[in-house]
Amino acid sequence: MYVDQLPDAYQRFADLEANASEINWYETGIVPGLLQSPSYLRAILEVGNGVWWEQSSTEVDDRINYRIDRQKRLLGSPSERILRFVITEDALHANMGSPEIMREQLRHILKLLNEQPDLTVRVLRTHVAGNPARGGGLWIFGFGGRGTAVGYSPSVLGPSSYYDDEADVATMLRAFYRIWELASTREESRRLIKSVLEETTT
């Protein structure tokens, strides 16, 4: 394991994403960054502005540009990259300041699913028991035969933690696959997202 405290930590993370042939990503309570719509992304960052960093409109814009660049690098060009995301059901109902922001976000996920055949988004329903990573998130980047897999553990405050020890990554993958099995299928999740979207428009 190593801890990333360097100023270019964001770029290091983006490089891992861009070079990975497989990304397994579990997030709780929030839509993962790669799947965030522009308005949702801005709402998330504006809430943190002046809390996690000094109040600054420039800081928000820089972070938005960084996130959008990440999305373009991974989702904006054809690839055979495997992308697996599991999000918790409460993330679909979050109050982001206005109903329209969430409607845009839900439509954005559905659009990505239609456009990206290698993308799978599964929703972990609230009533499902057995989640081994409840309250946390974990991401694992695989590189096929080109390098060792790397796990990432996000922290709301403080440096990021990366795991490249084989045993550590194997444990993280085991947890992810357990969550993956518990989550609804791709089509069930798509129907759920559509249902939540319809509820917000009535």
Phi, psi and omega in degrees: 000144172219152184254132184261110179240013185276154181300332181266026182301321180298318181293323178299318179296316180299323179293321176300314179301311186295329184267350182287142174267347180210132177233123176246120192224120174246129180228143180241129174080358183209149175286131181303149185307320182291342182255003185282137174283163181304315182291320178297315179301313180296320179298317179299314184287325179292327176296323181278344183295125181086356178248300181271344174213167180298144179306121183194122176290330178295319179299317179298313181298319180297318180292322177297314180298322178297315180295316181296322178297319177300315181299317181296321182295325183264324187251349186268358180225149181298139177199167176252027179291136177273124182237113179241124179235137170237125177237152180277151186301325182298336178295335180283345184246007186297147176269107182258018177111329177204147180301327183295326178299315179290324177298316178299319181294315180296318176297324181295316178298316180297321179296316179298320179296325178288328186267337188244095182295336181270002180263130174234127175242123177243144179254129176269111184293151184297325185280353184283131178262161173101009180291115182280355182233032181301132178087358180225178178228157176207144181228138178231126178257124177252147184235020180061227179270008185267354181172173181282140177298150181231130175261153181226132178242111183285151177226133181292332179219132178105183184288158177277149179246127177247144181236119178239002173289135185303319182292320179296314181295322178298321178294317180295320178294321179299318178294317181298313182295330175294315177297319179302318179292325181285333184286158176295156179293171180303313182287322176297320180292320177300317180295322178296315179298318177299320181295317178295321178298316179296324179296325183280348182256001180258000000 
